[in-house]
Amino acid sequence: AARRALLCGVDAAGEGGNLASWRWGQEGSTFWPGVPNHPVVSLLTWSPGGDRLGLIIAEAGRPNLYTLSPTGSALQKLTDSSEEKSDPAWSPDGLQLAFADGAQGRREIYLLPAGGGAVHNVTSSAADEWAPTWSGDGRYLAFAAKGEGLTNTEIVRLEPVTGERLRLTADPSEDIFP
């Protein structure tokens, strides 16, 4: 199978970009097939098996979470709300997606079955929390958090099943994107 890299270019309006693919060893990129003509507005994430892509697409100014196959087929909208979505991250087993939801300054972390279904808020705190990533064993989520007793942005670890939280960093610098 051909190896691919993903490019998300920013359009002239600065409100996101079109998803493009580029094959190693070839010049130029092509627009990703099957993606509607709406801007991709967040980080992209490959599923662990490499068979799906998680991305945030904005339709009429409403960013929602989608999955897409590498061939451009099976575009699936997983969320439908007016809140901003960002930073999707696949669980190591490929069964869930974590993402941030809400406007900057009041984001929370949510989980969603990768095939669609009920969205579950796993943070629900007064902090602004974003950029979730999974531990290799899928037991924990780590994310950036600001507020709720934090003097700046720190990295927090969460066990989604129990809700147990642990602050991983404690220094004067901004700690983001674990």
C-alpha positions in Angstrom: 0.0 0.0 0.0 1.2 3.5 -0.8 2.3 5.6 2.2 0.5 9.0 2.5 1.0 12.2 4.3 -1.8 14.6 5.0 -1.8 18.3 4.4 -4.3 20.8 5.6 -3.8 24.1 3.8 -5.2 27.3 5.1 -7.5 29.1 2.6 -7.2 32.8 1.8 -10.0 33.7 4.3 -8.0 32.1 7.2 -11.0 30.1 8.4 -9.6 26.6 7.8 -8.3 24.7 4.8 -9.1 21.9 2.4 -7.9 18.4 3.1 -5.3 17.3 0.6 -3.2 14.1 0.2 0.4 13.8 -1.0 2.1 10.6 -1.9 5.7 10.1 -0.8 8.1 10.6 -3.8 5.6 12.5 -6.0 5.3 16.2 -6.5 2.1 18.1 -5.9 -1.0 17.3 -3.8 -4.6 16.5 -4.6 -7.7 17.3 -2.8 -8.9 14.4 -0.6 -11.7 12.6 -2.3 -15.1 12.5 -0.6 -14.7 15.5 1.6 -17.4 18.2 1.1 -16.3 21.6 0.1 -16.2 22.9 3.7 -13.0 23.9 5.6 -11.2 21.4 7.8 -10.7 23.4 11.0 -8.7 21.2 13.4 -6.0 18.7 13.8 -6.4 15.4 12.0 -6.0 11.9 13.4 -5.5 8.5 11.9 -7.3 5.5 13.5 -4.8 3.0 14.9 -5.4 0.6 12.0 -5.0 3.4 9.5 -8.4 2.6 7.9 -10.1 5.9 9.0 -9.4 9.5 9.6 -10.9 11.7 12.3 -11.3 15.3 11.4 -13.4 18.4 12.2 -15.2 20.0 9.3 -17.1 23.3 9.5 -20.5 23.4 7.7 -22.1 26.9 7.8 -19.8 27.8 10.7 -20.6 24.7 12.8 -17.5 22.6 13.3 -18.4 18.9 13.8 -16.5 15.6 14.1 -16.4 13.3 11.1 -14.6 10.1 10.1 -13.5 9.3 6.6 -11.9 6.3 4.9 -8.5 6.8 3.1 -10.3 6.2 -0.2 -12.7 9.1 0.4 -15.7 6.9 0.9 -17.8 6.5 4.1 -17.7 10.1 5.3 -19.6 9.9 8.6 -20.8 12.8 10.7 -20.5 11.8 14.4 -21.6 15.0 16.1 -24.3 17.6 15.4 -24.2 20.7 17.6 -23.3 24.4 17.3 -20.5 24.1 19.9 -16.9 24.2 18.5 -15.1 20.8 18.3 -11.4 20.4 18.1 -8.4 18.1 18.7 -9.9 14.6 17.9 -7.9 11.6 19.2 -8.5 7.9 18.6 -8.3 5.5 21.4 -5.6 2.8 20.9 -8.2 0.1 20.3 -9.9 2.3 17.7 -13.3 2.1 19.4 -13.6 5.7 20.7 -12.7 9.2 19.8 -11.9 11.9 22.4 -12.3 15.5 21.4 -12.6 19.0 22.9 -16.0 20.7 22.7 -16.9 24.3 23.5 -15.6 27.8 22.9 -12.0 28.7 23.9 -12.0 29.5 27.6 -14.6 26.9 28.4 -13.8 23.7 26.6 -14.4 20.2 28.0 -13.3 16.7 26.9 -15.8 14.3 25.5 -15.8 10.6 24.3 -17.7 9.2 21.5 -17.9 5.7 20.0 -16.0 5.7 16.7 -19.0 4.3 14.8 -21.3 7.0 16.2 -23.6 7.1 19.2 -24.0 9.0 22.5 -21.4 11.6 23.4 -20.1 11.4 27.0 -18.5 14.3 28.9 -15.6 13.0 30.9 -14.2 16.3 32.4 -17.1 18.5 33.3 -15.1 21.0 35.3 -14.6 24.8 35.6 -11.3 24.5 33.7 -10.7 25.1 30.0 -9.5 21.7 28.8 -8.4 20.7 25.3 -5.9 18.6 23.2 -6.7 15.1 24.5 -4.4 12.2 23.8 -4.6 8.6 25.0 -2.1 6.6 26.9 -0.7 3.6 24.9 -2.8 1.1 26.9 -6.0 3.2 26.5 -6.5 3.5 30.2 -5.9 7.3 30.5 -6.4 10.6 28.7 -4.0 13.4 29.1 -4.9 16.9 28.0 -4.1 20.6 28.5 -6.0 22.4 31.2 -6.2 26.0 32.4 -8.3 27.3 35.3 -9.7 25.5 38.3 -6.8 26.3 40.7 -4.2 26.3 37.9 -2.1 29.4 37.5 -1.3 28.6 33.9 -1.8 25.8 31.4 -0.8 22.4 32.8 -1.1 18.8 31.6 -3.7 16.7 33.5 -4.2 12.9 33.4 -7.7 11.5 33.7 -8.9 8.0 34.1 -12.3 8.2 32.2 -13.8 5.2 34.0 -13.3 6.5 37.5 -12.9 10.2 36.9 -9.6 10.2 38.8 -7.5 13.2 37.9 -3.8 13.8 38.3 -1.9 17.0 37.5 1.2 15.9 35.6 3.0 19.3 35.3 3.6 22.1 37.7 5.9 24.8 36.3 5.7 28.4 35.3 5.7 27.7 31.6 2.6 26.9 29.5 2.3 23.1 29.0 0.1 22.2 26.0 -0.5 19.3 23.5 0.6 16.3 25.6 
